[in-house]
Amino acid sequence: MYRWRIKAGREADFEAAWSAGTNQIRGRGASGGAELFADPEGIFYSLARWPSAASQDEYFAGETSDSESWPGEMEACILERLPEIPLTRMRELLKGEKTFHTVPTLSTERLTLRPLVLDDAAQVAPALMDEDNMRYWSRGALESVEDVREYITWNVVPNGVECFAITESTAPEVALGWVILMDRGAAQIELGYILRPDAQGRGIAREAVTRAISYGFETRGVRRIYADIDPDNTRSRTAVEALGFSYEGRLRATWETHLGVRDSVIYSLLNSDPR
């Protein structure tokens, strides 16, 4: 936990600079984010979640850029920097417990699945800015790369999710889309994926999803993986059926999207099912 005594009248400036810094660090996948608190005496507290003390030290030792203004802006607002208090998280009951994952890099014959990072925004933008590609998504097409960058911030923070950028092994820096595993209770995960239109039709999504499923069952040890699909999204329904998923049923009026109120069809695959 970080602590600062803030100069009178500079509270809002400090909060803005702190927010910019926290979003940058979280967006790069280095931390699980942070919360900011203030007491009546003008002391601000930031409760930040890091995978380990070593990862915190490594980030701050290596992340320096003259183009980033938030460190100086924060410093200008601080009257006194108080000693940090290291805390060990024991249990969280406010929002339900989530696991802060260390997202591995996976490989297939053609692909490298690596952790999605915020700098992939421009690469995955064609997937999220295409109206046909986003027709059955939970929202309509995004309008700019900056919108995409903000949108994927949730994906890159591995707090209860593992999001893998789908890349070809010959060009691992180019994200063609992603496949994501989302924790959904004890030993269950929800599967999601998206691919740029220019990468479709070559079996890339199927290969990436197959590898993610194997990872979920064989490494994570989950018992059930499921997909939540719009009933009219016949391509996704056909894709998961081809992977061995079983149709479980239809949930009525579960989503309100750019298409209006939509139902969900649920498909699942158990660890014990043939694949």
C-alpha positions as CSV (number, residue, x, y, z in Angstrom):
1,M,0.0,0.0,0.0
2,Y,1.4,3.4,-1.0
3,R,0.8,6.5,1.1
4,W,1.2,10.2,0.4
5,R,0.4,13.5,2.1
6,I,-1.0,15.7,-0.6
7,K,-0.6,19.5,-0.9
8,A,-3.8,21.4,-0.1
9,G,-5.7,22.2,-3.3
10,R,-3.9,19.6,-5.4
11,E,-6.0,16.6,-4.6
12,A,-7.8,16.6,-8.0
13,D,-4.6,17.0,-9.9
14,F,-3.0,14.1,-7.9
15,E,-6.0,11.9,-8.6
16,A,-5.9,12.5,-12.3
17,A,-2.1,11.8,-12.5
18,W,-2.5,8.7,-10.4
19,S,-5.3,7.4,-12.7
20,A,-3.2,7.9,-15.8
21,G,-0.3,6.0,-14.2
22,T,-2.4,3.2,-12.9
23,N,-4.1,2.7,-16.3
24,Q,-0.8,2.6,-18.0
25,I,0.7,0.0,-15.7
26,R,-2.5,-2.1,-15.7
27,G,-2.8,-1.8,-19.5
28,R,0.7,-3.2,-20.0
29,G,-0.4,-6.3,-17.9
30,A,2.1,-5.6,-15.2
31,S,-0.3,-5.2,-12.3
32,G,-3.9,-6.0,-11.4
33,G,-4.8,-2.4,-11.0
34,A,-5.2,-0.3,-7.8
35,E,-7.7,1.6,-5.7
36,L,-7.2,5.1,-4.3
37,F,-8.5,6.3,-0.9
38,A,-8.2,9.6,1.0
39,D,-8.6,10.3,4.7
40,P,-9.7,13.7,6.3
41,E,-6.1,14.6,7.1
42,G,-5.1,14.8,3.4
43,I,-3.3,11.5,3.3
44,F,-4.0,9.4,0.1
45,Y,-3.7,5.6,0.1
46,S,-3.3,3.5,-3.0
47,L,-3.9,-0.2,-2.6
48,A,-2.2,-1.8,-5.6
49,R,-2.2,-5.5,-6.6
50,W,1.0,-6.9,-8.0
51,P,1.8,-10.5,-8.8
52,S,4.8,-10.3,-6.5
53,A,7.1,-7.7,-4.8
54,A,9.8,-8.7,-7.4
55,S,7.4,-7.9,-10.3
56,Q,6.8,-4.5,-8.8
57,D,10.5,-3.7,-8.4
58,E,11.2,-5.0,-11.9
59,Y,8.5,-2.8,-13.5
60,F,9.6,0.4,-11.9
61,A,13.2,-0.3,-12.6
62,G,12.6,-0.7,-16.3
63,E,9.7,1.5,-17.2
64,T,11.0,5.0,-17.9
65,S,9.9,7.3,-20.7
66,D,10.3,11.1,-21.1
67,S,7.0,11.1,-22.9
68,E,5.0,10.1,-19.8
69,S,4.0,13.1,-17.8
70,W,2.1,11.4,-15.0
71,P,5.1,10.7,-12.7
72,G,6.1,14.3,-12.6
73,E,2.5,15.5,-12.2
74,M,2.0,13.1,-9.2
75,E,5.3,14.3,-7.6
76,A,4.3,17.9,-7.9
77,C,1.2,17.3,-5.8
78,I,3.0,15.4,-3.0
79,L,3.8,17.2,0.2
80,E,5.3,14.1,1.9
81,R,5.9,10.6,0.8
82,L,5.1,8.1,3.6
83,P,6.7,4.6,3.9
84,E,5.0,1.9,1.9
85,I,3.2,-0.9,3.7
86,P,3.5,-4.4,2.1
87,L,0.3,-6.4,2.4
88,T,-0.4,-10.0,1.7
89,R,-3.8,-10.7,0.3
90,M,-5.6,-13.3,2.3
91,R,-9.1,-13.3,1.1
92,E,-11.5,-11.0,-0.8
93,L,-15.2,-11.1,-0.1
94,L,-16.3,-7.7,-1.5
95,K,-16.7,-8.7,-5.1
96,G,-16.1,-12.4,-5.0
97,E,-12.6,-13.9,-5.3
98,K,-10.7,-13.8,-8.6
99,T,-7.4,-15.3,-9.4
100,F,-4.6,-13.1,-10.7
101,H,-3.2,-15.3,-13.4
102,T,0.3,-15.5,-14.9
103,V,-0.7,-15.9,-18.6
104,P,1.6,-18.3,-20.3
105,T,2.7,-18.4,-24.0
106,L,1.2,-21.4,-25.9
107,S,2.1,-22.7,-29.3
108,T,0.7,-24.9,-32.1
109,E,2.0,-26.0,-35.4
110,R,1.4,-22.6,-37.0
111,L,0.6,-20.2,-34.1
112,T,1.9,-18.6,-31.0
113,L,-0.6,-17.6,-28.4
114,R,1.0,-15.0,-26.1
115,P,-0.5,-12.6,-23.5
116,L,-2.5,-9.8,-25.1
117,V,-1.0,-6.4,-24.3
118,L,-2.4,-2.9,-24.7
119,D,0.1,-2.1,-27.5
120,D,-1.8,-4.7,-29.6
121,A,-4.7,-2.3,-30.0
122,A,-3.8,-1.2,-33.5
123,Q,-3.3,-4.8,-34.6
124,V,-6.6,-6.1,-33.3
125,A,-8.5,-2.9,-34.3
126,P,-9.7,-4.4,-37.7
127,A,-11.5,-7.1,-35.8
128,L,-13.3,-4.7,-33.5
129,M,-14.0,-1.9,-36.0
130,D,-15.6,-4.1,-38.6
131,E,-19.5,-4.0,-38.4
132,D,-20.0,-7.5,-39.8
133,N,-17.4,-8.9,-37.5
134,M,-19.0,-7.3,-34.5
135,R,-22.6,-8.0,-35.4
136,Y,-23.2,-10.6,-32.7
137,W,-20.8,-9.1,-30.1
138,S,-22.0,-7.6,-26.9
139,R,-21.6,-4.1,-28.5
140,G,-21.4,-2.6,-32.0
141,A,-18.2,-1.9,-33.9
142,L,-15.7,0.5,-32.3
143,E,-14.9,3.7,-34.1
144,S,-11.1,4.3,-33.5
145,V,-7.9,2.6,-32.4
146,E,-8.1,4.7,-29.2
147,D,-11.5,3.2,-28.5
148,V,-10.1,-0.3,-29.1
149,R,-7.2,0.5,-26.7
150,E,-9.6,1.5,-24.0
151,Y,-11.9,-1.5,-24.7
152,I,-9.1,-4.1,-24.4
153,T,-7.8,-2.8,-21.1
154,W,-10.1,-5.3,-19.3
155,N,-8.7,-8.1,-21.4
156,V,-5.1,-7.5,-20.7
157,V,-5.4,-7.4,-16.9
158,P,-5.2,-11.1,-15.9
159,N,-7.6,-10.7,-12.9
160,G,-9.9,-13.7,-13.4
161,V,-9.2,-13.8,-17.1
162,E,-6.4,-15.2,-19.4
163,C,-6.4,-13.4,-22.8
164,F,-4.1,-14.8,-25.5
165,A,-3.2,-12.8,-28.6
166,I,-3.5,-15.0,-31.6
167,T,-0.3,-14.7,-33.7
168,E,1.4,-16.6,-36.4
169,S,4.7,-18.1,-35.2
170,T,6.5,-16.4,-38.0
171,A,5.2,-12.9,-36.9
172,P,4.5,-13.1,-33.1
173,E,4.3,-9.3,-32.9
174,V,1.2,-9.1,-35.1
175,A,-2.0,-9.9,-33.2
176,L,-4.7,-11.3,-35.5
177,G,-7.2,-11.5,-32.7
178,W,-7.5,-13.2,-29.3
179,V,-8.9,-16.2,-27.5
180,I,-9.9,-15.6,-23.9
181,L,-10.7,-17.8,-20.9
182,M,-12.8,-16.2,-18.2
183,D,-13.1,-17.7,-14.7
184,R,-16.7,-18.6,-14.0
185,G,-16.9,-20.2,-10.6
186,A,-15.2,-23.4,-9.3
187,A,-13.4,-25.3,-12.1
188,Q,-15.4,-23.6,-14.9
189,I,-14.3,-21.1,-17.5
190,E,-16.1,-19.3,-20.3
191,L,-14.5,-19.3,-23.8
192,G,-14.5,-16.3,-26.1
193,Y,-12.6,-15.4,-29.3
194,I,-12.4,-12.9,-32.1
195,L,-10.3,-12.8,-35.3
196,R,-9.6,-10.1,-37.8
197,P,-11.5,-10.5,-41.1
198,D,-8.3,-10.7,-43.1
199,A,-7.2,-13.7,-41.0
200,Q,-10.4,-15.7,-41.3
201,G,-10.9,-18.7,-43.6
202,R,-7.6,-20.4,-42.8
203,G,-8.5,-22.4,-39.7
204,I,-6.6,-20.1,-37.4
205,A,-9.4,-19.5,-35.0
206,R,-10.1,-23.3,-34.7
207,E,-6.4,-24.0,-34.1
208,A,-6.1,-21.3,-31.5
209,V,-9.3,-22.3,-29.7
210,T,-8.3,-25.9,-29.7
211,R,-5.0,-25.1,-28.0
212,A,-6.7,-22.9,-25.4
213,I,-9.2,-25.7,-24.6
214,S,-6.4,-28.2,-24.1
215,Y,-4.6,-25.7,-21.8
216,G,-7.8,-25.2,-19.8
217,F,-8.4,-28.9,-19.3
218,E,-4.9,-30.2,-19.1
219,T,-3.0,-27.4,-17.3
220,R,-5.7,-25.5,-15.5
221,G,-7.6,-28.7,-14.6
222,V,-11.0,-27.2,-15.1
223,R,-14.0,-29.6,-15.5
224,R,-16.2,-27.4,-17.8
225,I,-15.6,-24.9,-20.6
226,Y,-18.7,-23.2,-22.1
227,A,-19.5,-20.6,-24.7
228,D,-22.3,-18.0,-24.7
229,I,-23.4,-17.3,-28.3
230,D,-26.1,-15.2,-30.0
231,P,-28.7,-17.6,-31.4
232,D,-28.3,-16.1,-34.9
233,N,-24.5,-16.4,-34.9
234,T,-24.5,-19.6,-37.0
235,R,-20.8,-19.5,-37.7
236,S,-19.8,-19.6,-34.0
237,R,-22.4,-22.2,-33.3
238,T,-21.1,-24.4,-36.1
239,A,-17.5,-23.8,-34.9
240,V,-18.0,-24.9,-31.3
241,E,-20.1,-27.9,-32.4
242,A,-17.2,-29.0,-34.7
243,L,-15.0,-28.8,-31.6
244,G,-17.3,-31.2,-29.7
245,F,-19.3,-28.8,-27.6
246,S,-22.8,-29.8,-26.7
247,Y,-25.9,-27.6,-26.9
248,E,-27.2,-27.1,-23.4
249,G,-30.1,-24.7,-23.9
250,R,-31.3,-21.2,-24.6
251,L,-31.4,-18.3,-22.1
252,R,-34.0,-15.7,-22.9
253,A,-33.3,-11.9,-22.9
254,T,-29.8,-12.2,-21.4
255,W,-28.1,-9.4,-23.3
256,E,-29.0,-5.9,-24.4
257,T,-26.8,-5.0,-27.3
258,H,-26.8,-2.7,-30.4
259,L,-29.2,-5.2,-31.9
260,G,-31.6,-4.9,-29.0
261,V,-32.5,-7.5,-26.3
262,R,-30.9,-10.8,-27.3
263,D,-31.1,-14.4,-26.1
264,S,-28.1,-16.6,-25.5
265,V,-27.5,-20.2,-26.5
266,I,-25.1,-22.1,-24.3
267,Y,-22.7,-24.8,-25.5
268,S,-20.3,-26.7,-23.2
269,L,-17.5,-29.1,-23.2
270,L,-16.6,-31.2,-20.2
271,N,-13.1,-32.5,-19.4
272,S,-14.5,-36.0,-19.6
273,D,-16.0,-35.5,-23.1
274,P,-14.3,-36.9,-26.2
275,R,-12.3,-34.3,-28.1
